[in-house]
Amino acid sequence: MLKHRSGGEVRLIAQPDHAALSGALAAHWGNASFARPEAWGPCREPEQLRRQTLFGIAEHDNGWWEWEADPRIDPRDGLPLHFLEAHGDDHFIRWQRGVARFAEQRPWAALLIGRHAYWLYAAQVDPHSDPAFRFPLLTAAVPPKEADSAEGRAIVRFLEGLRAAEERCLEKLREEPFGREALEPAILRSSVRLLQIVDALSLLLCARTPEPRRMLGAPRAGWDDRVDLELRPLGDDRYALDPYPFDQDPLCVACWETAVRDEETPIDYAERRYGLPRRARPIELTAQR
């Protein structure tokens, strides 16, 4: 659950809804300057690769569905915790569930979700983790945790489990018409990075970021041609993005959110959640300078 306060309201956005916004952004990625996801390398089935890439991006937080159905509640306001507060061993389970859900029928999507999870945690225990996959909003490396601490060992076990699950995805992918080509570094690395980029962009848009933010290392022509994107708020849920990667200008998308007025809190979320206002908040992205 994403949870933000704005305009006298607490605004709640479910993780799968945030991920769906990521998918909508990815669906429009590509123009005269930016290659579309299926064009990062040779592929005999480019449209199938594109569809499964977009599916994986849009479903990258599907492991949160069970949590969202019965979230942990903040006693201060009676509302679900922000996802950054919802830690504990179950946060590993959410990623494991998300990979397992698609491993058999959509192994490319499962592989992308697993790689996304891997790079979120690898840098926390490995100081030599590939900086190209540092989360796009982090301008500097985060000091790693001690690998032999209780938390560090839990992360290492989790990463080992992801690698084991990945082997099954790779086995299934080799049976797909596009699978072997998709596993070439030019396509695989660019696809994982695109997921990271639109994930970061969706988080900023959902949170109505008030300040310009830079996202590092977006694939342009391909893996060997990456650029930083700068998001600049223009007011009224309008944002300029430079350089501009989408096929429409402006690009209009929507963020589904539930709103609770500050004066109504604390509330009994379990009893009232389905009666709370749920709305699609329109968002506009443009190349306007």
N, C-alpha and C positions, 0 to 999 in steps of 0.2 A: 504494500500500500504506500503510495506517495501521499504526503500530507503537508499542506501548506496553508498559511494564513494570509488572506488578502481581502481588502475591502470589507472588513468586519465579518468575514466568514472563514470557516475552516473548510478547505477543499480537499476532497479525497479522490484519488485516482488509483484504481486497481492496477496491480502490476501487469496483468495481461492486457489491459486497455492501453497502458503506456507502451507495451510491446507492439500492439496493433498500430499505434501511431508510428513507431519505428518502421513497421512494414509498409505503411502508406508512403513514408518518405523514400524508402528504398525503391518502391514501385515506380517512382518518378525520377530516379537517379539516372543521369545520362543526358548529354546534349552535345553541341559541337565541340565543347572543350573537355567533357568528362565522358569516358567510355561507360556503356551500360554493363551491368554485371556479367552478362553472357559473352562479352567481347574482350575479356582480359586475357584470353588465350584460345588456341584452336580447340574447337569442340564440334562434334558431329551432330549433337542434339542441343543447340543453344537455347531454344525456347523451353525445353524441359529443364535444363540447368537453371534458367532464369526463374521459372515457376517455383522450383524447389528451394532456390536461394531465398526468394521472397517469403516463402512459407516459413523457412527456418528463422528468418529475422523476425517475422511477425509473431512467431510462437516461442521466442527465446526465453520468455518468462512463464511458459505454461506450467512449470512446476510449482508455481504459486497458487494455482487454482484451489487446492485443498486448504491452504492457509487462508486465502481470501474468504472462503466459505465459513470459516470459524476462526477469525483473527484474534490475536492477543490484544487485549484492551489496555489503554493507558488510563489508570484510575483518576487522573487529574481532569480529564474531559469526557470520559466514557467512550472515546473513539479509538479505532485501531491505532496501533503503533506505526510510526513511519518505518519504512523497510530498513533503514539504517539502524533502527533501534531493535529490530526483531531478530536478534542474533541468537546464538546457542547452536547446539549440534544439529537442530532441524534445518538450519540454512544449507547445510551440505545435502541433506535429504531432498530439499526442493530442487537442487540442480540434478541430482541423481535421477529423480523422478522425471524431470524434463527430458533428459537424454533417453531414458528407457522407454518413454511413451512412444517415441518415433523410431527407435532403433531398427525395427523389423520392416516397417512399411515405408518409412521415409528416412533412410540412413544418412543422406546428405544433410538434411535438416538436423538430425540428431548429432552429427559430427560437428556442425557449426555451433550448436548450443554447447556441446562439450568443450570445444576449443575456446569459446567465449568465457565459460566458467573457468577453464584452466588458466587463462591469462589474467583473470581477475585475482587469482590467488597465488600463482607461481612466484610473482615478484615479492610476495610477503615472506617467503622462506628462502629464495634463491637470489643473491645479489647479482648473479650473472644472467638473470632472466632477460630474454630478448627485449631491448628497449623499444623496438618497432611496434610491440604489442602492448606497451604501457597504455592505460586507459586514456583516451584522447583529451580529457580535461586536466590531466596531471602534467604540469610542466617540468616537474622534477621527480626523480625516483623517491619512493617512500622507503625509509630505512627498514630492512627486513627484520622479521621477528626471529628469535633464536630457534633454529630448526629442532633443537633438542628440548625445547620447552613443551609443556603440555599442549599449548595452542599450536605450536609449530609442528609437533608430531601429528596432531589431528589434521592439519592442512596437508602434510606430506601423505598421509593415508588417503585423504580425499583425492589428491592428484593422482596417486597410484591407481585408485579405483576408476577415475576418469580415463586413464590410459587403457585399462583393461576393457572398459566399455567401448572405447574407441576401436579396439581390435575387431569387435563384432560388427561395428558400423563399416569398417574398411572391407571386411569380408563380404558384406551385403552390397556395398557400393561397386565392387568389381563385377557384380552381376548386372549392374545398370548400364544402359547403352552409353551414357555420358560419364560413367563413374571413374574410369581410369584417367580420362582427360581432366576431369574436375580435380583430381588429386595432384595434378602438376602444381608446383609452387606458385606459378603466376596466377592461377585461378584460386587455389585454396587460400593462400595468404591474403589476397585482395578481398575475397569474400568474407573472411573472418574480420578483416579490418573495417570493411563496410558495415558489418553488424555493430562493431564497436562505435563507429562514427555516428550512425543514425540512432543508436541507443543513447549516446551522450547528448545528441541534439534533441531527441524526444524528452529527455530528463530536463533540459534547460527550458524547453517550451512548456512542458507541464508545470514547471515551477514558476513560470513567468519571470525569468531572470531579468533583473532590472539593470544589469551592467553588461557591457560588451564582454564576450567570452571567446576564447580561441580553442579550436579543436585541432589536434595535431595529427598529421600524417594521413590525410584522406587520399585514397587511390584516385588518380586522375586517368591517365592513359592506361595505367596498370601498376603493378607492384613497384617497378623501377621509376615511376613518376608519381610521387606523392606530394601533396601540398597541405598547408594549414588553412583551415576555414575560420573566418571571423564572423561571429553572430553579433549583430548590433540591434538592440531594441529601438523601435520607432514609435512606440506607444499604441495603445488600443489593440494589443495582441497582433501587432505587425512587426516583422523583423527583416532586416537586410542581412544577406549572407554573401560574403566575398572571399574567394571567387564563388560563383553561383553554379551548383552542380545539377540543377533539376531541369526537366524538359518543358516546364511551364513557368511563365513569369507574368503575373504572380502565381504561386502555387498555394491553393487553399486546402487546408486539412482541418481536422477537428480532433479535439481532446474530450473524451467522455469523463465527466467528473460529477461527484455528489457533493452538495453544499450544505453546511450546517452553520447557522448564524451563531456568532460568539455567545450571545446572551442565552442561547438555548442549551449550552453546555454547562455541566456534564449531562449526558443523556444515556439512556439504555440503548446502546447501539444494536444489540441483538434483537430487541423488540421493535425498534423503529426503523431499521435500515431500509426496508423496502418501501417505506412511506416518505423517505427523504427525497428532496428534489434531485433528479438526475438529468443532466443536460449535456448537449454537445457544444463545447466552446469552440467557435471558429478561430482559426489561426491563419495568418497570411505571411508567406515568405516571398521575398523579392530580391532582385539584384540591384535595386535602387541604391545609389551611393549617398 
